[in-house]
Amino acid sequence: MLSRDEAYAVICDLNEEAHAAAYEDWAIADGLEEEGEFDEAEEAREDASYQQSIEFREAFQVLDQETQEAILYWEKNDPDFAEEFNAWWGEE
């Protein structure tokens, strides 16, 4: 089984990939904020965050079973790990 640090590195990589995949959505939100469109920017950020979490979940699903199980073990047994993982997993 992966150590906590190894499992954490995997989910960090997944989040970085998910962020890169949703980068354009985040850039749109930033642009709206720069234009003073704060309500629209907040809505765009929510959309970008949702898209990023979808990308994160999809990337998780293609990990091998052993890696998934190790991550889920740490998610259940380490509160700090769970906090990060669940934030990146997002709401379904």
Gaussian input, Z-matrix of N, CA and C with variables (Angstrom, degrees):
# hf/3-21g

backbone

0 1
 N
 C     1     B1
 C     2     B2     1     A1
 N     3     B3     2     A2     1     D1
 C     4     B4     3     A3     2     D2
 C     5     B5     4     A4     3     D3
 N     6     B6     5     A5     4     D4
 C     7     B7     6     A6     5     D5
 C     8     B8     7     A7     6     D6
 N     9     B9     8     A8     7     D7
 C    10    B10     9     A9     8     D8
 C    11    B11    10    A10     9     D9
 N    12    B12    11    A11    10    D10
 C    13    B13    12    A12    11    D11
 C    14    B14    13    A13    12    D12
 N    15    B15    14    A14    13    D13
 C    16    B16    15    A15    14    D14
 C    17    B17    16    A16    15    D15
 N    18    B18    17    A17    16    D16
 C    19    B19    18    A18    17    D17
 C    20    B20    19    A19    18    D18
 N    21    B21    20    A20    19    D19
 C    22    B22    21    A21    20    D20
 C    23    B23    22    A22    21    D21
 N    24    B24    23    A23    22    D22
 C    25    B25    24    A24    23    D23
 C    26    B26    25    A25    24    D24
 N    27    B27    26    A26    25    D25
 C    28    B28    27    A27    26    D26
 C    29    B29    28    A28    27    D27
 N    30    B30    29    A29    28    D28
 C    31    B31    30    A30    29    D29
 C    32    B32    31    A31    30    D30
 N    33    B33    32    A32    31    D31
 C    34    B34    33    A33    32    D32
 C    35    B35    34    A34    33    D33
 N    36    B36    35    A35    34    D34
 C    37    B37    36    A36    35    D35
 C    38    B38    37    A37    36    D36
 N    39    B39    38    A38    37    D37
 C    40    B40    39    A39    38    D38
 C    41    B41    40    A40    39    D39
 N    42    B42    41    A41    40    D40
 C    43    B43    42    A42    41    D41
 C    44    B44    43    A43    42    D42
 N    45    B45    44    A44    43    D43
 C    46    B46    45    A45    44    D44
 C    47    B47    46    A46    45    D45
 N    48    B48    47    A47    46    D46
 C    49    B49    48    A48    47    D47
 C    50    B50    49    A49    48    D48
 N    51    B51    50    A50    49    D49
 C    52    B52    51    A51    50    D50
 C    53    B53    52    A52    51    D51
 N    54    B54    53    A53    52    D52
 C    55    B55    54    A54    53    D53
 C    56    B56    55    A55    54    D54
 N    57    B57    56    A56    55    D55
 C    58    B58    57    A57    56    D56
 C    59    B59    58    A58    57    D57
 N    60    B60    59    A59    58    D58
 C    61    B61    60    A60    59    D59
 C    62    B62    61    A61    60    D60
 N    63    B63    62    A62    61    D61
 C    64    B64    63    A63    62    D62
 C    65    B65    64    A64    63    D63
 N    66    B66    65    A65    64    D64
 C    67    B67    66    A66    65    D65
 C    68    B68    67    A67    66    D66
 N    69    B69    68    A68    67    D67
 C    70    B70    69    A69    68    D68
 C    71    B71    70    A70    69    D69
 N    72    B72    71    A71    70    D70
 C    73    B73    72    A72    71    D71
 C    74    B74    73    A73    72    D72
 N    75    B75    74    A74    73    D73
 C    76    B76    75    A75    74    D74
 C    77    B77    76    A76    75    D75
 N    78    B78    77    A77    76    D76
 C    79    B79    78    A78    77    D77
 C    80    B80    79    A79    78    D78
 N    81    B81    80    A80    79    D79
 C    82    B82    81    A81    80    D80
 C    83    B83    82    A82    81    D81
 N    84    B84    83    A83    82    D82
 C    85    B85    84    A84    83    D83
 C    86    B86    85    A85    84    D84
 N    87    B87    86    A86    85    D85
 C    88    B88    87    A87    86    D86
 C    89    B89    88    A88    87    D87
 N    90    B90    89    A89    88    D88
 C    91    B91    90    A90    89    D89
 C    92    B92    91    A91    90    D90
 N    93    B93    92    A92    91    D91
 C    94    B94    93    A93    92    D92
 C    95    B95    94    A94    93    D93
 N    96    B96    95    A95    94    D94
 C    97    B97    96    A96    95    D95
 C    98    B98    97    A97    96    D96
 N    99    B99    98    A98    97    D97
 C   100   B100    99    A99    98    D98
 C   101   B101   100   A100    99    D99
 N   102   B102   101   A101   100   D100
 C   103   B103   102   A102   101   D101
 C   104   B104   103   A103   102   D102
 N   105   B105   104   A104   103   D103
 C   106   B106   105   A105   104   D104
 C   107   B107   106   A106   105   D105
 N   108   B108   107   A107   106   D106
 C   109   B109   108   A108   107   D107
 C   110   B110   109   A109   108   D108
 N   111   B111   110   A110   109   D109
 C   112   B112   111   A111   110   D110
 C   113   B113   112   A112   111   D111
 N   114   B114   113   A113   112   D112
 C   115   B115   114   A114   113   D113
 C   116   B116   115   A115   114   D114
 N   117   B117   116   A116   115   D115
 C   118   B118   117   A117   116   D116
 C   119   B119   118   A118   117   D117
 N   120   B120   119   A119   118   D118
 C   121   B121   120   A120   119   D119
 C   122   B122   121   A121   120   D120
 N   123   B123   122   A122   121   D121
 C   124   B124   123   A123   122   D122
 C   125   B125   124   A124   123   D123
 N   126   B126   125   A125   124   D124
 C   127   B127   126   A126   125   D125
 C   128   B128   127   A127   126   D126
 N   129   B129   128   A128   127   D127
 C   130   B130   129   A129   128   D128
 C   131   B131   130   A130   129   D129
 N   132   B132   131   A131   130   D130
 C   133   B133   132   A132   131   D131
 C   134   B134   133   A133   132   D132
 N   135   B135   134   A134   133   D133
 C   136   B136   135   A135   134   D134
 C   137   B137   136   A136   135   D135
 N   138   B138   137   A137   136   D136
 C   139   B139   138   A138   137   D137
 C   140   B140   139   A139   138   D138
 N   141   B141   140   A140   139   D139
 C   142   B142   141   A141   140   D140
 C   143   B143   142   A142   141   D141
 N   144   B144   143   A143   142   D142
 C   145   B145   144   A144   143   D143
 C   146   B146   145   A145   144   D144
 N   147   B147   146   A146   145   D145
 C   148   B148   147   A147   146   D146
 C   149   B149   148   A148   147   D147
 N   150   B150   149   A149   148   D148
 C   151   B151   150   A150   149   D149
 C   152   B152   151   A151   150   D150
 N   153   B153   152   A152   151   D151
 C   154   B154   153   A153   152   D152
 C   155   B155   154   A154   153   D153
 N   156   B156   155   A155   154   D154
 C   157   B157   156   A156   155   D155
 C   158   B158   157   A157   156   D156
 N   159   B159   158   A158   157   D157
 C   160   B160   159   A159   158   D158
 C   161   B161   160   A160   159   D159
 N   162   B162   161   A161   160   D160
 C   163   B163   162   A162   161   D161
 C   164   B164   163   A163   162   D162
 N   165   B165   164   A164   163   D163
 C   166   B166   165   A165   164   D164
 C   167   B167   166   A166   165   D165
 N   168   B168   167   A167   166   D166
 C   169   B169   168   A168   167   D167
 C   170   B170   169   A169   168   D168
 N   171   B171   170   A170   169   D169
 C   172   B172   171   A171   170   D170
 C   173   B173   172   A172   171   D171
 N   174   B174   173   A173   172   D172
 C   175   B175   174   A174   173   D173
 C   176   B176   175   A175   174   D174
 N   177   B177   176   A176   175   D175
 C   178   B178   177   A177   176   D176
 C   179   B179   178   A178   177   D177
 N   180   B180   179   A179   178   D178
 C   181   B181   180   A180   179   D179
 C   182   B182   181   A181   180   D180
 N   183   B183   182   A182   181   D181
 C   184   B184   183   A183   182   D182
 C   185   B185   184   A184   183   D183
 N   186   B186   185   A185   184   D184
 C   187   B187   186   A186   185   D185
 C   188   B188   187   A187   186   D186
 N   189   B189   188   A188   187   D187
 C   190   B190   189   A189   188   D188
 C   191   B191   190   A190   189   D189
 N   192   B192   191   A191   190   D190
 C   193   B193   192   A192   191   D191
 C   194   B194   193   A193   192   D192
 N   195   B195   194   A194   193   D193
 C   196   B196   195   A195   194   D194
 C   197   B197   196   A196   195   D195
 N   198   B198   197   A197   196   D196
 C   199   B199   198   A198   197   D197
 C   200   B200   199   A199   198   D198
 N   201   B201   200   A200   199   D199
 C   202   B202   201   A201   200   D200
 C   203   B203   202   A202   201   D201
 N   204   B204   203   A203   202   D202
 C   205   B205   204   A204   203   D203
 C   206   B206   205   A205   204   D204
 N   207   B207   206   A206   205   D205
 C   208   B208   207   A207   206   D206
 C   209   B209   208   A208   207   D207
 N   210   B210   209   A209   208   D208
 C   211   B211   210   A210   209   D209
 C   212   B212   211   A211   210   D210
 N   213   B213   212   A212   211   D211
 C   214   B214   213   A213   212   D212
 C   215   B215   214   A214   213   D213
 N   216   B216   215   A215   214   D214
 C   217   B217   216   A216   215   D215
 C   218   B218   217   A217   216   D216
 N   219   B219   218   A218   217   D217
 C   220   B220   219   A219   218   D218
 C   221   B221   220   A220   219   D219
 N   222   B222   221   A221   220   D220
 C   223   B223   222   A222   221   D221
 C   224   B224   223   A223   222   D222
 N   225   B225   224   A224   223   D223
 C   226   B226   225   A225   224   D224
 C   227   B227   226   A226   225   D225
 N   228   B228   227   A227   226   D226
 C   229   B229   228   A228   227   D227
 C   230   B230   229   A229   228   D228
 N   231   B231   230   A230   229   D229
 C   232   B232   231   A231   230   D230
 C   233   B233   232   A232   231   D231
 N   234   B234   233   A233   232   D232
 C   235   B235   234   A234   233   D233
 C   236   B236   235   A235   234   D234
 N   237   B237   236   A236   235   D235
 C   238   B238   237   A237   236   D236
 C   239   B239   238   A238   237   D237
 N   240   B240   239   A239   238   D238
 C   241   B241   240   A240   239   D239
 C   242   B242   241   A241   240   D240
 N   243   B243   242   A242   241   D241
 C   244   B244   243   A243   242   D242
 C   245   B245   244   A244   243   D243
 N   246   B246   245   A245   244   D244
 C   247   B247   246   A246   245   D245
 C   248   B248   247   A247   246   D246
 N   249   B249   248   A248   247   D247
 C   250   B250   249   A249   248   D248
 C   251   B251   250   A250   249   D249
 N   252   B252   251   A251   250   D250
 C   253   B253   252   A252   251   D251
 C   254   B254   253   A253   252   D252
 N   255   B255   254   A254   253   D253
 C   256   B256   255   A255   254   D254
 C   257   B257   256   A256   255   D255
 N   258   B258   257   A257   256   D256
 C   259   B259   258   A258   257   D257
 C   260   B260   259   A259   258   D258
 N   261   B261   260   A260   259   D259
 C   262   B262   261   A261   260   D260
 C   263   B263   262   A262   261   D261
 N   264   B264   263   A263   262   D262
 C   265   B265   264   A264   263   D263
 C   266   B266   265   A265   264   D264
 N   267   B267   266   A266   265   D265
 C   268   B268   267   A267   266   D266
 C   269   B269   268   A268   267   D267
 N   270   B270   269   A269   268   D268
 C   271   B271   270   A270   269   D269
 C   272   B272   271   A271   270   D270
 N   273   B273   272   A272   271   D271
 C   274   B274   273   A273   272   D272
 C   275   B275   274   A274   273   D273

   B1=1.4454
   B2=1.5344
   B3=1.3290
   B4=1.4546
   B5=1.5253
   B6=1.3146
   B7=1.4590
   B8=1.5311
   B9=1.3213
   B10=1.4566
   B11=1.5260
   B12=1.3327
   B13=1.4625
   B14=1.5207
   B15=1.3235
   B16=1.4665
   B17=1.5307
   B18=1.3229
   B19=1.4673
   B20=1.5269
   B21=1.3320
   B22=1.4615
   B23=1.5290
   B24=1.3109
   B25=1.4689
   B26=1.5314
   B27=1.3162
   B28=1.4681
   B29=1.5222
   B30=1.3434
   B31=1.4582
   B32=1.5326
   B33=1.3206
   B34=1.4727
   B35=1.5245
   B36=1.3317
   B37=1.4652
   B38=1.5247
   B39=1.3343
   B40=1.4649
   B41=1.5221
   B42=1.3357
   B43=1.4614
   B44=1.5228
   B45=1.3260
   B46=1.4654
   B47=1.5221
   B48=1.3343
   B49=1.4595
   B50=1.5266
   B51=1.3260
   B52=1.4615
   B53=1.5274
   B54=1.3190
   B55=1.4688
   B56=1.5186
   B57=1.3063
   B58=1.4699
   B59=1.5271
   B60=1.3256
   B61=1.4574
   B62=1.5275
   B63=1.3303
   B64=1.4665
   B65=1.5318
   B66=1.3193
   B67=1.4581
   B68=1.5303
   B69=1.3165
   B70=1.4631
   B71=1.5300
   B72=1.3325
   B73=1.4645
   B74=1.5278
   B75=1.3436
   B76=1.4595
   B77=1.5317
   B78=1.3310
   B79=1.4662
   B80=1.5288
   B81=1.3217
   B82=1.4677
   B83=1.5270
   B84=1.3267
   B85=1.4634
   B86=1.5260
   B87=1.3259
   B88=1.4719
   B89=1.5260
   B90=1.3321
   B91=1.4636
   B92=1.5186
   B93=1.3114
   B94=1.4643
   B95=1.5188
   B96=1.3225
   B97=1.4637
   B98=1.5245
   B99=1.3215
   B100=1.4634
   B101=1.5277
   B102=1.3315
   B103=1.4640
   B104=1.5226
   B105=1.3389
   B106=1.4533
   B107=1.5165
   B108=1.3047
   B109=1.4703
   B110=1.5338
   B111=1.3207
   B112=1.4621
   B113=1.5256
   B114=1.3109
   B115=1.4659
   B116=1.5267
   B117=1.3314
   B118=1.4574
   B119=1.5217
   B120=1.3271
   B121=1.4661
   B122=1.5217
   B123=1.3334
   B124=1.4657
   B125=1.5252
   B126=1.3081
   B127=1.4657
   B128=1.5300
   B129=1.3257
   B130=1.4603
   B131=1.5310
   B132=1.3249
   B133=1.4684
   B134=1.5287
   B135=1.3182
   B136=1.4647
   B137=1.5260
   B138=1.3271
   B139=1.4668
   B140=1.5217
   B141=1.3322
   B142=1.4637
   B143=1.5238
   B144=1.3159
   B145=1.4601
   B146=1.5254
   B147=1.3171
   B148=1.4548
   B149=1.5260
   B150=1.3280
   B151=1.4653
   B152=1.5261
   B153=1.3240
   B154=1.4637
   B155=1.5193
   B156=1.3234
   B157=1.4650
   B158=1.5255
   B159=1.3188
   B160=1.4746
   B161=1.5216
   B162=1.3185
   B163=1.4675
   B164=1.5348
   B165=1.3286
   B166=1.4584
   B167=1.5270
   B168=1.3409
   B169=1.4679
   B170=1.5223
   B171=1.3275
   B172=1.4622
   B173=1.5233
   B174=1.3192
   B175=1.4689
   B176=1.5266
   B177=1.3275
   B178=1.4637
   B179=1.5272
   B180=1.3165
   B181=1.4653
   B182=1.5283
   B183=1.3265
   B184=1.4670
   B185=1.5282
   B186=1.3279
   B187=1.4652
   B188=1.5239
   B189=1.3213
   B190=1.4610
   B191=1.5275
   B192=1.3228
   B193=1.4662
   B194=1.5289
   B195=1.3109
   B196=1.4707
   B197=1.5294
   B198=1.3205
   B199=1.4639
   B200=1.5221
   B201=1.3209
   B202=1.4699
   B203=1.5270
   B204=1.3243
   B205=1.4663
   B206=1.5197
   B207=1.3234
   B208=1.4642
   B209=1.5277
   B210=1.3224
   B211=1.4661
   B212=1.5237
   B213=1.3214
   B214=1.4665
   B215=1.5248
   B216=1.3306
   B217=1.4699
   B218=1.5230
   B219=1.3344
   B220=1.4612
   B221=1.5317
   B222=1.3226
   B223=1.4582
   B224=1.5275
   B225=1.3099
   B226=1.4656
   B227=1.5350
   B228=1.3310
   B229=1.4620
   B230=1.5283
   B231=1.2943
   B232=1.4620
   B233=1.5313
   B234=1.3205
   B235=1.4703
   B236=1.5321
   B237=1.3211
   B238=1.4664
   B239=1.5242
   B240=1.3199
   B241=1.4614
   B242=1.5303
   B243=1.3343
   B244=1.4624
   B245=1.5205
   B246=1.3194
   B247=1.4598
   B248=1.5250
   B249=1.3244
   B250=1.4756
   B251=1.5243
   B252=1.3321
   B253=1.4537
   B254=1.5292
   B255=1.3172
   B256=1.4629
   B257=1.5240
   B258=1.3021
   B259=1.4702
   B260=1.5337
   B261=1.3307
   B262=1.4643
   B263=1.5146
   B264=1.3340
   B265=1.4750
   B266=1.5247
   B267=1.3206
   B268=1.4535
   B269=1.5097
   B270=1.3124
   B271=1.4598
   B272=1.5125
   B273=1.3034
   B274=1.4662
   B275=1.5072
   A1=109.10
   A2=114.22
   A3=119.65
   A4=110.24
   A5=115.53
   A6=119.52
   A7=108.38
   A8=115.24
   A9=119.06
   A10=110.64
   A11=116.18
   A12=120.21
   A13=111.82
   A14=117.02
   A15=120.18
   A16=110.70
   A17=116.30
   A18=120.26
   A19=110.52
   A20=116.12
   A21=120.01
   A22=110.51
   A23=116.68
   A24=120.13
   A25=110.40
   A26=116.66
   A27=120.21
   A28=110.48
   A29=117.64
   A30=117.83
   A31=111.74
   A32=117.14
   A33=119.46
   A34=110.09
   A35=116.01
   A36=120.23
   A37=110.75
   A38=116.87
   A39=120.28
   A40=110.62
   A41=116.70
   A42=119.57
   A43=111.55
   A44=116.98
   A45=119.54
   A46=110.85
   A47=117.09
   A48=121.12
   A49=110.52
   A50=116.47
   A51=121.02
   A52=110.71
   A53=116.53
   A54=120.42
   A55=110.33
   A56=116.75
   A57=120.31
   A58=110.52
   A59=116.91
   A60=120.77
   A61=111.74
   A62=116.90
   A63=121.94
   A64=111.93
   A65=117.46
   A66=121.65
   A67=112.37
   A68=116.64
   A69=119.68
   A70=111.01
   A71=116.60
   A72=120.35
   A73=110.98
   A74=116.92
   A75=120.47
   A76=110.77
   A77=117.20
   A78=121.00
   A79=111.11
   A80=116.62
   A81=120.45
   A82=109.56
   A83=116.80
   A84=120.84
   A85=111.14
   A86=116.47
   A87=120.15
   A88=110.95
   A89=116.32
   A90=120.44
   A91=112.02
   A92=116.48
   A93=119.91
   A94=111.34
   A95=116.47
   A96=119.51
   A97=110.71
   A98=116.57
   A99=120.08
   A100=111.65
   A101=116.34
   A102=121.06
   A103=112.40
   A104=116.97
   A105=120.85
   A106=113.97
   A107=116.67
   A108=122.06
   A109=108.36
   A110=116.16
   A111=121.21
   A112=113.57
   A113=118.00
   A114=119.75
   A115=110.99
   A116=115.92
   A117=120.37
   A118=110.86
   A119=116.69
   A120=120.90
   A121=110.49
   A122=116.51
   A123=119.84
   A124=110.53
   A125=116.96
   A126=120.55
   A127=110.89
   A128=116.50
   A129=120.54
   A130=110.96
   A131=117.51
   A132=120.84
   A133=110.60
   A134=116.46
   A135=119.84
   A136=110.20
   A137=116.39
   A138=120.44
   A139=111.21
   A140=116.77
   A141=120.83
   A142=110.78
   A143=116.09
   A144=120.32
   A145=110.50
   A146=116.41
   A147=120.68
   A148=110.58
   A149=116.65
   A150=120.53
   A151=110.89
   A152=116.56
   A153=120.31
   A154=110.87
   A155=117.66
   A156=119.52
   A157=111.35
   A158=117.03
   A159=119.72
   A160=109.94
   A161=116.26
   A162=120.93
   A163=110.33
   A164=116.70
   A165=121.48
   A166=110.14
   A167=116.50
   A168=120.34
   A169=111.66
   A170=116.72
   A171=119.66
   A172=110.99
   A173=117.22
   A174=120.50
   A175=110.41
   A176=116.55
   A177=120.46
   A178=109.96
   A179=116.96
   A180=121.67
   A181=113.27
   A182=118.07
   A183=119.44
   A184=112.71
   A185=116.60
   A186=118.94
   A187=109.08
   A188=116.46
   A189=118.79
   A190=109.34
   A191=114.66
   A192=121.05
   A193=112.20
   A194=117.33
   A195=120.63
   A196=110.88
   A197=116.37
   A198=120.64
   A199=110.36
   A200=116.82
   A201=120.24
   A202=110.98
   A203=116.00
   A204=120.08
   A205=111.72
   A206=117.06
   A207=119.84
   A208=110.57
   A209=116.86
   A210=120.48
   A211=110.18
   A212=116.46
   A213=119.50
   A214=112.05
   A215=116.76
   A216=119.94
   A217=109.85
   A218=116.56
   A219=119.96
   A220=110.84
   A221=116.81
   A222=120.10
   A223=110.37
   A224=117.39
   A225=121.62
   A226=112.81
   A227=117.64
   A228=120.65
   A229=115.87
   A230=117.97
   A231=120.73
   A232=108.10
   A233=117.86
   A234=120.55
   A235=114.28
   A236=117.91
   A237=120.03
   A238=110.71
   A239=116.09
   A240=121.24
   A241=108.79
   A242=116.12
   A243=121.13
   A244=111.53
   A245=116.71
   A246=120.42
   A247=111.06
   A248=116.37
   A249=120.61
   A250=111.04
   A251=115.94
   A252=120.64
   A253=110.84
   A254=116.81
   A255=120.53
   A256=112.01
   A257=117.45
   A258=120.10
   A259=110.01
   A260=115.66
   A261=119.35
   A262=111.58
   A263=117.23
   A264=120.86
   A265=109.63
   A266=116.56
   A267=121.62
   A268=112.82
   A269=114.17
   A270=120.76
   A271=109.34
   A272=115.18
   A273=119.42
   A274=110.51
   D1=148.54
   D2=177.66
   D3=-67.94
   D4=144.14
   D5=171.83
   D6=-69.56
   D7=168.23
   D8=178.11
   D9=-58.65
   D10=-44.62
   D11=-178.83
   D12=-63.67
   D13=-39.52
   D14=178.20
   D15=-66.32
   D16=-43.37
   D17=178.70
   D18=-64.37
   D19=-39.70
   D20=179.04
   D21=-64.26
   D22=-39.75
   D23=178.16
   D24=-61.66
   D25=-38.81
   D26=178.77
   D27=-63.19
   D28=-47.69
   D29=-177.84
   D30=-70.01
   D31=-29.60
   D32=174.70
   D33=-63.80
   D34=-43.27
   D35=177.70
   D36=-62.65
   D37=-42.73
   D38=178.35
   D39=-60.69
   D40=-42.24
   D41=179.97
   D42=-66.43
   D43=-39.29
   D44=177.50
   D45=-62.80
   D46=-42.03
   D47=177.62
   D48=-64.18
   D49=-42.13
   D50=179.75
   D51=-64.85
   D52=-40.55
   D53=177.99
   D54=-63.90
   D55=-42.71
   D56=178.71
   D57=-61.98
   D58=-39.69
   D59=-179.85
   D60=-66.90
   D61=-30.14
   D62=-179.21
   D63=-100.40
   D64=10.92
   D65=-173.24
   D66=-55.92
   D67=-43.42
   D68=-178.26
   D69=-60.46
   D70=-39.03
   D71=177.99
   D72=-63.58
   D73=-41.61
   D74=177.38
   D75=-65.26
   D76=-38.41
   D77=179.69
   D78=-64.86
   D79=-38.18
   D80=177.15
   D81=-61.68
   D82=-45.42
   D83=179.18
   D84=-60.23
   D85=-43.59
   D86=178.58
   D87=-62.37
   D88=-41.43
   D89=179.24
   D90=-63.04
   D91=-41.75
   D92=177.50
   D93=-62.09
   D94=-40.86
   D95=179.21
   D96=-64.97
   D97=-41.97
   D98=179.13
   D99=-62.03
   D100=-28.77
   D101=178.27
   D102=-84.62
   D103=0.33
   D104=179.25
   D105=83.90
   D106=10.39
   D107=179.54
   D108=-90.52
   D109=71.35
   D110=-170.31
   D111=-67.60
   D112=-41.27
   D113=178.61
   D114=-64.81
   D115=-44.51
   D116=178.92
   D117=-66.04
   D118=-35.97
   D119=178.47
   D120=-64.66
   D121=-41.70
   D122=179.11
   D123=-63.82
   D124=-42.19
   D125=177.67
   D126=-64.21
   D127=-40.49
   D128=178.34
   D129=-65.87
   D130=-35.57
   D131=176.70
   D132=-65.63
   D133=-40.80
   D134=177.06
   D135=-61.73
   D136=-41.66
   D137=177.92
   D138=-64.86
   D139=-41.89
   D140=179.73
   D141=-65.28
   D142=-41.87
   D143=178.80
   D144=-63.08
   D145=-42.49
   D146=178.43
   D147=-62.59
   D148=-44.83
   D149=178.81
   D150=-62.57
   D151=-40.86
   D152=178.82
   D153=-63.10
   D154=-40.27
   D155=179.62
   D156=-67.78
   D157=-35.19
   D158=175.12
   D159=-61.51
   D160=-45.80
   D161=179.59
   D162=-61.67
   D163=-40.70
   D164=179.35
   D165=-61.94
   D166=-48.20
   D167=-179.25
   D168=-63.01
   D169=-40.45
   D170=179.32
   D171=-65.00
   D172=-40.04
   D173=178.61
   D174=-66.66
   D175=-38.29
   D176=177.90
   D177=-60.67
   D178=-41.95
   D179=-176.18
   D180=-63.15
   D181=-23.82
   D182=-179.40
   D183=-93.98
   D184=-0.94
   D185=173.47
   D186=-68.01
   D187=154.18
   D188=176.25
   D189=-65.76
   D190=156.33
   D191=-174.27
   D192=-58.16
   D193=-40.38
   D194=-178.88
   D195=-61.27
   D196=-41.83
   D197=179.38
   D198=-67.65
   D199=-43.97
   D200=177.11
   D201=-57.99
   D202=-45.75
   D203=-178.53
   D204=-63.65
   D205=-39.74
   D206=178.26
   D207=-64.19
   D208=-43.65
   D209=179.09
   D210=-62.01
   D211=-44.38
   D212=179.74
   D213=-67.14
   D214=-32.00
   D215=174.36
   D216=-60.49
   D217=-49.76
   D218=-177.90
   D219=-68.63
   D220=-32.37
   D221=177.75
   D222=-63.50
   D223=-35.33
   D224=-179.71
   D225=-82.37
   D226=-24.39
   D227=-170.67
   D228=-114.22
   D229=-1.81
   D230=-179.78
   D231=-135.32
   D232=108.52
   D233=-175.72
   D234=-58.74
   D235=-38.27
   D236=179.63
   D237=-67.41
   D238=-42.64
   D239=177.30
   D240=-61.01
   D241=-46.73
   D242=-178.33
   D243=-60.31
   D244=-39.46
   D245=-179.70
   D246=-60.57
   D247=-47.71
   D248=178.45
   D249=-64.27
   D250=-50.97
   D251=-177.17
   D252=-57.25
   D253=-48.21
   D254=-176.83
   D255=-68.20
   D256=-31.93
   D257=176.35
   D258=-65.54
   D259=-41.08
   D260=-179.57
   D261=-77.03
   D262=-30.98
   D263=178.25
   D264=-66.43
   D265=-39.47
   D266=178.32
   D267=73.02
   D268=-176.13
   D269=178.71
   D270=-88.21
   D271=139.34
   D272=179.80
   D273=-90.77

